[in-house]
C-alpha cells in the first residue's frame, strides 16, 4: 500500500490502517478433515473465481472515519457466505430449528429458507422443527420438515412452529439436543433469546460436543445492536403507516380531533421514528429515548393546543415504552413477564385519559375527540413484505453456510450492507437505540415541529 492517497480536492489523506483491524471471529468446531463444498457439483450453481468466501474476507463494523485525527483500529467481522470447504456431510447433519419470543413478520420465511437451503444446497434430509420455543426442546417431539411441507410458509404470518416466552432450562435443553442427535441448531429470536443461545453454546462447548449453534436475530422493534436492521422491521413500518393514516382521517374528520397511535417499541422508538418520517401526517412522535412531560411551558398539552388552533386536528404517535415513568403504578403492577422484561402499562390508554381530562378541565364547552388506534397485534401477525422476505432468505442462507463450514456461537447479520458472522456473545448484549442527538431525530422534529421537551 502507498503511504497516502489523494482525494478529489487534491488534499493528501493518510491510508486507513487496515493491517491493524481488530477482527471479531466466531468460534469454529474442531472437526477434521474438511470436505469440498457440495456446491461445486450442485446443478444450480456454477462456482466462479471469487464465488467462495475466504478467511481473509472481512466486513467492517464502522465505515465512517474522521481522518483529521487519530482513530482506533477498525473492527471487523468474518464475511458470511459459502466456503470452499465444509466440515459436515449433508447425510450426517441433523438440524434443529426453533423460534422464540414474540411474533415478527418473516419468521416463517426464515424457517422455510433454512429448510430449503439445507435441503437443496447441502443435501441435508434430517431437518426438524422445535415447537413452542426453548421449552419445546424437552417438552415435545421435534417435527420432521422438508421443502414440500414448508413450501408456502412464507405467505403466512406468525410462526408455524409456534413460539413462547420463558421455559429456558439449560440442562434440559442441552440434554435434549444431545438426545435428538442434533449437530446443527438454528435459533431465531430477539436479544433475550440470543442471551439464552450464548448459554447453550457455552454449555455445549463445556461438554465438548461438535454441535454448531447459529443465531438469526429477530425483533420487530429493531433493537438488536451491531446489525443494520432486524428482519420484519420494514414490514412493521409499512403496516404502522396504515394505522397512522387511519388515525389521521379520524382526527381530520372531527372537531378538535386527535388521532393517537401506539406502536411497538419497548426500549427503542425505531418503528415510531421511521413511520413518522414516512407518513408526514404526524404532529408529535414520543419514544422511550426522549422523555416528555404533559403540563407547563414546552409540554405536550401546550403544543397540542397550538396545533389544534392552527389545523383543527393533530396526530400523536407513541412507542409502547415511552412515558412509562409518568404512569402511576400499583405495587401489583411492578411485575415482569416470563422472559424477565418489565410488564409495561398501556401508555396509549393512559395518554388518551390524560388528554380527555386536560381538555375537559381547560375547555369544558368545546368539542374534543381522541381516537386511539393500537395496531400492535395486526403488525406482528402479518406476513413479511417483499423486502423482508428477501432479507430473511439471505440471513437463512448465511447461517447455513456458516454452520456447514464449522462456525458456531455466531449470529448471521447484515453489517453496513454486507452479511457477516458476529459472535453470539456480542450480539446478545449490543443494543440499537435511537440517538436523539443525530440527524435522523432532527429530521423527525423538523417534520413534526414538536418541542424538545427539555424543561428550561
C-alpha positions as CSV (number, residue, x, y, z in Angstrom):
1,X,0.0,0.0,0.0
2,X,1.2,3.5,-0.7
3,X,1.7,5.9,2.2
4,X,-1.0,8.3,1.1
5,X,-3.9,8.6,-1.3
6,X,-5.3,11.8,-2.8
7,X,-8.9,13.0,-2.7
8,X,-10.7,14.9,-5.4
9,X,-9.7,18.2,-3.8
10,X,-6.0,17.1,-4.0
11,X,-5.6,17.0,-0.2
12,X,-3.4,14.1,1.0
13,X,-5.3,11.6,3.0
14,X,-3.5,9.0,5.2
15,X,-4.3,5.4,4.5
16,X,-6.6,3.6,6.8
17,X,-4.6,1.2,9.0
18,X,-6.4,-1.9,7.7
19,X,-3.3,-4.0,8.6
20,X,-4.4,-3.5,12.3
21,X,-8.0,-4.5,12.0
22,X,-9.5,-5.9,15.3
23,X,-11.3,-8.9,13.9
24,X,-14.1,-10.5,15.9
25,X,-14.1,-14.1,14.6
26,X,-16.7,-16.6,15.7
27,X,-15.5,-19.9,17.2
28,X,-15.1,-22.9,15.0
29,X,-15.8,-26.6,15.6
30,X,-12.7,-28.8,16.0
31,X,-13.8,-31.1,13.2
32,X,-11.3,-32.6,10.7
33,X,-10.9,-33.4,7.9
34,X,-12.6,-30.8,5.9
35,X,-14.6,-31.7,2.8
36,X,-15.0,-30.0,-0.6
37,X,-18.2,-28.0,-0.7
38,X,-21.1,-29.8,-2.4
39,X,-21.9,-26.5,-4.2
40,X,-19.1,-27.5,-6.6
41,X,-21.3,-30.1,-8.1
42,X,-24.7,-28.5,-7.4
43,X,-26.6,-28.2,-10.7
44,X,-28.0,-24.8,-9.7
45,X,-24.5,-23.3,-9.1
46,X,-21.5,-22.7,-11.2
47,X,-18.8,-21.5,-8.7
48,X,-16.6,-19.0,-10.4
49,X,-13.4,-17.4,-9.3
50,X,-14.2,-15.4,-6.2
51,X,-17.5,-17.3,-5.5
52,X,-16.3,-18.8,-2.3
53,X,-15.6,-16.6,0.7
54,X,-12.1,-16.8,2.1
55,X,-11.0,-16.5,5.7
56,X,-9.4,-13.1,4.9
57,X,-12.7,-11.5,3.7
58,X,-13.8,-9.0,6.3
59,X,-16.8,-6.8,6.9
60,X,-16.0,-3.6,8.8
61,X,-18.3,-2.6,11.6
62,X,-17.9,1.1,11.0
63,X,-17.4,2.7,7.6
64,X,-17.2,6.4,8.6
65,X,-14.0,7.8,10.0
66,X,-12.7,11.3,10.7
67,X,-9.3,11.4,9.1
68,X,-8.4,14.7,10.7
69,X,-7.0,13.0,13.7
70,X,-6.1,9.6,15.3
71,X,-8.7,6.9,15.4
72,X,-8.7,3.4,16.9
73,X,-8.1,0.3,14.7
74,X,-11.2,-0.6,12.7
75,X,-13.3,-3.5,14.0
76,X,-14.4,-6.2,11.6
77,X,-16.3,-9.5,11.3
78,X,-15.8,-12.6,9.1
79,X,-17.8,-12.2,5.9
80,X,-20.7,-14.6,5.6
81,X,-21.2,-16.8,2.6
82,X,-20.3,-20.2,1.1
83,X,-16.9,-21.7,1.9
84,X,-14.8,-23.8,-0.4
85,X,-14.6,-26.5,2.3
86,X,-17.1,-27.7,4.8
87,X,-16.9,-29.9,7.9
88,X,-20.3,-31.6,7.6
89,X,-21.6,-34.0,5.0
90,X,-25.2,-33.4,4.2
91,X,-26.2,-37.0,5.0
92,X,-24.7,-36.7,8.5
93,X,-26.5,-33.5,9.5
94,X,-29.4,-33.5,11.9
95,X,-30.6,-29.9,12.2
96,X,-33.0,-28.3,14.7
97,X,-34.8,-25.0,14.1
98,X,-36.5,-23.1,17.0
99,X,-38.4,-19.8,17.1
100,X,-38.6,-18.0,20.5
101,X,-40.2,-14.8,21.9
102,X,-42.9,-12.6,20.3
103,X,-44.1,-12.7,16.8
104,X,-42.5,-10.8,14.0
105,X,-43.1,-10.7,10.2
106,X,-40.8,-13.1,8.4
107,X,-40.4,-15.8,11.0
108,X,-42.0,-18.4,8.7
109,X,-39.8,-17.2,5.8
110,X,-36.6,-17.8,7.8
111,X,-37.8,-21.3,8.8
112,X,-38.7,-22.1,5.2
113,X,-35.4,-20.8,3.8
114,X,-33.3,-22.7,6.4
115,X,-35.1,-25.9,5.4
116,X,-35.0,-25.4,1.7
117,X,-31.4,-24.1,1.8
118,X,-30.1,-27.1,3.8
119,X,-32.0,-29.5,1.6
120,X,-31.2,-28.0,-1.8
121,X,-27.7,-26.6,-1.2
122,X,-26.1,-29.2,1.0
123,X,-28.3,-32.3,0.6
124,X,-29.5,-32.4,4.3
125,X,-32.5,-34.6,4.8
126,X,-32.8,-34.7,8.6
127,X,-34.3,-31.2,9.4
128,X,-36.5,-30.8,12.5
129,X,-38.7,-28.0,13.8
130,X,-38.8,-27.5,17.6
131,X,-42.3,-26.4,18.8
132,X,-43.1,-23.8,21.4
133,X,-39.8,-22.1,21.8
134,X,-37.0,-23.2,24.1
135,X,-39.3,-25.4,26.2
136,X,-40.1,-27.4,23.1
137,X,-36.6,-29.0,23.1
138,X,-37.5,-31.0,26.2
139,X,-41.4,-31.0,26.3
140,X,-42.4,-32.1,22.8
141,X,-41.2,-34.3,19.9
142,X,-39.5,-32.5,17.1
143,X,-41.3,-32.2,13.8
144,X,-39.6,-33.5,10.6
145,X,-39.5,-30.8,8.0
146,X,-39.0,-30.9,4.2
147,X,-39.3,-28.4,1.3
148,X,-42.8,-29.6,0.3
149,X,-44.1,-29.1,3.8
150,X,-42.8,-25.6,4.2
151,X,-43.4,-24.5,0.6
152,X,-46.0,-21.8,1.3
153,X,-45.0,-20.9,4.9
154,X,-43.5,-17.5,3.7
155,X,-47.1,-16.4,2.9
156,X,-48.2,-16.9,6.4
157,X,-47.8,-14.6,9.4
158,X,-46.6,-15.7,12.8
159,X,-44.6,-19.0,13.2
160,X,-46.0,-22.4,12.2
161,X,-43.6,-23.9,14.7
162,X,-45.3,-21.9,17.5
163,X,-43.4,-19.8,20.0
164,X,-43.4,-18.9,23.7
165,X,-41.5,-16.9,26.2
166,X,-39.6,-18.4,29.1
167,X,-39.2,-22.1,29.5
168,X,-35.4,-21.8,29.4
169,X,-33.9,-24.7,31.3
170,X,-30.3,-25.0,30.2
171,X,-29.6,-28.6,31.3
172,X,-32.8,-29.9,29.9
173,X,-32.3,-28.1,26.6
174,X,-28.7,-29.3,26.0
175,X,-29.6,-32.8,27.2
176,X,-32.5,-32.8,24.6
177,X,-30.2,-31.5,21.8
178,X,-27.9,-34.5,22.6
179,X,-30.7,-37.0,22.8
180,X,-32.2,-35.9,19.5
181,X,-28.7,-36.1,17.9
182,X,-28.7,-32.6,16.6
183,X,-25.4,-31.4,15.3
184,X,-26.7,-28.0,14.0
185,X,-29.2,-25.8,15.8
186,X,-30.7,-22.7,14.3
187,X,-32.1,-20.3,16.9
188,X,-34.5,-17.5,15.8
189,X,-35.2,-14.8,18.4
190,X,-34.5,-11.5,19.9
191,X,-31.9,-10.3,22.4
192,X,-33.3,-12.4,25.3
193,X,-33.3,-15.5,23.0
194,X,-29.7,-14.7,21.9
195,X,-28.6,-14.5,25.6
196,X,-30.1,-18.0,26.0
197,X,-28.3,-19.1,22.9
198,X,-25.0,-17.9,24.4
199,X,-25.6,-20.1,27.4
200,X,-26.5,-23.1,25.2
201,X,-23.3,-22.6,23.1
202,X,-21.2,-22.3,26.3
203,X,-22.7,-25.5,27.8
204,X,-22.2,-27.4,24.5
205,X,-18.6,-26.2,24.4
206,X,-18.1,-27.3,28.1
207,X,-19.4,-30.8,27.1
208,X,-17.0,-30.8,24.1
209,X,-19.8,-31.5,21.7
210,X,-19.4,-30.9,18.0
211,X,-22.7,-29.0,17.5
212,X,-22.9,-25.8,15.5
213,X,-25.1,-23.1,17.2
214,X,-26.3,-20.4,14.8
215,X,-28.4,-17.4,15.7
216,X,-30.7,-15.5,13.4
217,X,-31.8,-12.2,15.2
218,X,-35.5,-11.4,15.3
219,X,-37.0,-8.3,16.8
220,X,-39.7,-6.2,15.3
221,X,-38.6,-3.3,17.4
222,X,-35.2,-3.3,15.6
223,X,-33.4,-3.1,19.0
224,X,-30.7,-5.7,18.4
225,X,-27.3,-4.0,18.1
226,X,-24.4,-4.3,15.6
227,X,-26.6,-5.4,12.7
228,X,-28.1,-2.9,10.2
229,X,-31.6,-4.0,10.8
230,X,-33.7,-6.9,12.0
231,X,-36.0,-8.8,9.6
232,X,-39.6,-7.8,9.8
233,X,-38.8,-4.2,10.6
234,X,-39.6,-2.9,7.1
235,X,-42.9,-4.7,7.2
236,X,-43.7,-3.2,10.6
237,X,-43.1,0.3,9.5
238,X,-45.2,-0.2,6.4
239,X,-48.1,-1.5,8.4
240,X,-47.7,1.3,11.0
241,X,-48.2,3.8,8.3
242,X,-51.6,2.4,7.6
243,X,-52.6,2.8,11.3
244,X,-51.3,6.4,11.2
245,X,-53.3,7.1,8.0
246,X,-56.5,5.8,9.7
247,X,-55.8,7.9,12.8
248,X,-55.2,11.0,10.6
249,X,-58.5,10.5,8.8
250,X,-60.4,10.1,12.1
251,X,-58.7,13.2,13.6
252,X,-59.3,15.4,10.5
253,X,-62.9,14.4,10.4
254,X,-63.7,15.6,13.9
255,X,-63.8,19.0,15.7
256,X,-60.6,19.3,17.7
257,X,-59.8,15.7,16.8
258,X,-56.7,13.9,18.0
259,X,-55.6,10.6,16.4
260,X,-53.4,8.7,18.9
261,X,-51.4,5.7,17.6
262,X,-49.5,3.4,19.9
263,X,-46.7,1.5,18.1
264,X,-44.3,-1.3,19.2
265,X,-41.0,-0.3,20.8
266,X,-40.4,-1.3,24.4
267,X,-36.9,0.2,24.8
268,X,-36.4,1.8,21.4
269,X,-38.5,4.0,19.1
270,X,-37.3,2.9,15.7
271,X,-40.8,1.9,14.4
272,X,-42.3,5.2,15.6
273,X,-39.5,7.2,14.2
274,X,-39.4,5.6,10.8
275,X,-43.2,5.6,10.5
276,X,-43.3,9.3,11.4
277,X,-40.8,10.2,8.8
278,X,-42.5,8.1,6.1
279,X,-46.0,9.3,6.9
280,X,-45.7,13.1,7.2
281,X,-49.1,13.1,8.9
282,X,-47.7,13.0,12.5
283,X,-47.6,16.1,14.7
284,X,-45.8,14.5,17.6
285,X,-43.6,11.4,18.0
286,X,-43.0,10.1,21.5
287,X,-40.2,7.5,22.0
288,X,-38.6,5.8,25.0
289,X,-35.2,7.5,24.4
290,X,-36.7,11.0,24.7
291,X,-38.5,12.0,27.9
292,X,-41.6,14.1,27.7
293,X,-44.0,15.9,30.0
294,X,-47.6,17.0,29.8
295,X,-48.2,20.2,31.7
296,X,-46.5,23.6,31.6
297,X,-44.3,25.6,29.3
298,X,-42.9,23.4,26.4
299,X,-45.1,20.5,27.4
300,X,-47.3,18.2,25.3
301,X,-50.6,20.0,26.2
302,X,-49.3,23.4,25.3
303,X,-48.0,22.1,21.9
304,X,-51.3,20.3,21.1
305,X,-53.4,23.4,22.0
306,X,-51.4,25.5,19.5
307,X,-51.6,22.7,16.8
308,X,-55.4,22.4,17.3
309,X,-55.8,26.2,16.9
310,X,-53.8,26.1,13.6
311,X,-55.1,22.9,12.0
312,X,-58.1,21.8,13.9
313,X,-56.6,18.3,14.4
314,X,-53.4,16.5,15.4
315,X,-51.9,13.1,15.2
316,X,-49.7,11.6,18.0
317,X,-47.5,8.5,17.6
318,X,-46.3,7.0,20.9
319,X,-44.0,4.0,21.3
320,X,-45.1,1.5,23.9
321,X,-42.1,2.1,26.1
322,X,-42.4,5.9,26.1
323,X,-43.6,7.7,29.3
324,X,-43.7,4.6,31.5
325,X,-42.2,6.6,34.4
326,X,-45.2,9.0,34.1
327,X,-47.9,6.4,34.6
328,X,-48.9,5.7,38.2
329,X,-48.4,2.1,39.2
330,X,-49.7,-0.1,42.0
331,X,-47.4,-2.5,43.7
332,X,-49.1,-5.3,41.8
333,X,-48.2,-3.7,38.5
334,X,-44.4,-3.9,39.3
335,X,-44.2,-7.2,37.6
336,X,-42.0,-9.0,34.9
337,X,-43.0,-11.3,32.2
338,X,-41.7,-14.8,31.6
339,X,-38.7,-13.5,29.8
340,X,-37.8,-11.2,32.7
341,X,-38.9,-8.0,31.0
342,X,-40.8,-5.4,33.0
343,X,-44.6,-5.5,32.3
344,X,-45.4,-2.2,30.6
345,X,-48.6,-0.4,31.2
346,X,-50.7,0.8,28.2
347,X,-49.2,4.2,27.6
348,X,-51.8,4.8,24.8
349,X,-54.8,4.3,27.1
350,X,-53.2,6.4,29.8
351,X,-52.4,9.2,27.4
352,X,-55.9,9.2,26.0
353,X,-57.3,9.6,29.5
354,X,-54.9,12.4,30.3
355,X,-55.8,14.2,27.1
356,X,-59.5,14.0,27.8
357,X,-59.1,15.2,31.3
358,X,-56.9,18.1,30.2
359,X,-59.4,19.3,27.6
360,X,-62.4,18.9,29.9
361,X,-60.6,21.0,32.5
362,X,-59.3,23.8,30.3
363,X,-62.0,23.8,27.6
364,X,-65.2,22.5,29.1
365,X,-67.5,24.0,26.5
366,X,-65.6,22.9,23.4
367,X,-65.9,19.7,21.4
368,X,-62.9,17.3,21.6
369,X,-62.3,13.8,20.4
370,X,-59.4,11.3,20.9
371,X,-59.4,8.3,18.6
372,X,-57.0,5.7,19.9
373,X,-55.5,3.1,17.5
374,X,-53.4,0.2,18.7
375,X,-52.3,-1.9,15.7
376,X,-49.7,-4.0,17.7
377,X,-51.0,-7.4,17.0
378,X,-52.1,-6.6,13.5
379,X,-48.5,-5.5,12.7
380,X,-46.8,-8.5,14.4
381,X,-49.0,-11.1,12.8
382,X,-48.8,-10.2,9.1
383,X,-46.5,-12.0,6.6
384,X,-43.3,-10.3,5.6
385,X,-43.3,-7.9,2.7
386,X,-41.1,-8.4,-0.4
387,X,-38.1,-6.6,1.1
388,X,-38.2,-8.5,4.3
389,X,-38.8,-11.8,2.5
390,X,-35.6,-11.3,0.5
391,X,-33.7,-10.3,3.6
392,X,-34.9,-13.4,5.5
393,X,-33.7,-15.6,2.7
394,X,-30.2,-14.1,2.7
395,X,-30.0,-14.3,6.5
396,X,-31.1,-18.0,6.5
397,X,-28.6,-18.9,3.7
398,X,-25.8,-17.0,5.5
399,X,-26.5,-19.0,8.7
400,X,-26.5,-22.3,6.8
401,X,-23.2,-21.6,5.0
402,X,-21.6,-20.7,8.4
403,X,-22.8,-23.8,10.2
404,X,-21.7,-26.1,7.3
405,X,-18.3,-24.5,7.4
406,X,-17.9,-25.3,11.1
407,X,-18.6,-21.9,12.6
408,X,-20.5,-21.9,15.9
409,X,-21.7,-19.5,18.5
410,X,-22.4,-16.9,15.8
411,X,-25.2,-14.7,14.5
412,X,-25.7,-14.2,10.8
413,X,-26.5,-10.5,10.2
414,X,-26.1,-7.6,7.8
415,X,-23.5,-5.1,8.7
416,X,-23.1,-2.0,6.5
417,X,-24.9,-3.7,3.7
418,X,-22.8,-6.9,3.8
419,X,-23.5,-10.2,5.5
420,X,-21.3,-11.2,8.4
421,X,-20.8,-13.7,11.2
422,X,-20.9,-12.0,14.6
423,X,-20.1,-13.8,17.8
424,X,-23.3,-14.6,19.7
425,X,-22.0,-13.1,22.9
426,X,-21.5,-9.7,21.3
427,X,-25.0,-9.5,19.7
428,X,-26.6,-10.7,23.0
429,X,-25.5,-7.5,24.8
430,X,-25.4,-5.0,22.0
431,X,-28.4,-2.6,21.8
432,X,-29.7,-0.5,19.0
433,X,-31.3,2.7,20.4
434,X,-32.4,5.9,18.8
435,X,-29.7,8.5,19.1
436,X,-31.7,11.7,19.8
437,X,-28.6,13.8,19.0
438,X,-28.2,12.6,15.4
439,X,-29.6,13.8,12.1
440,X,-32.5,11.4,12.0
441,X,-34.1,12.6,15.2
442,X,-33.6,16.2,14.0
443,X,-35.5,15.2,10.8
444,X,-38.3,14.0,13.0
445,X,-38.5,17.3,14.8
446,X,-38.3,19.3,11.6
447,X,-41.2,17.2,10.1
448,X,-43.4,17.4,13.2
449,X,-42.2,20.8,14.7
450,X,-42.7,19.2,18.1
451,X,-40.9,20.6,21.2
452,X,-37.7,19.0,22.5
453,X,-39.4,18.5,25.9
454,X,-36.4,19.9,27.7
455,X,-37.5,21.9,30.7
456,X,-35.9,25.3,30.7
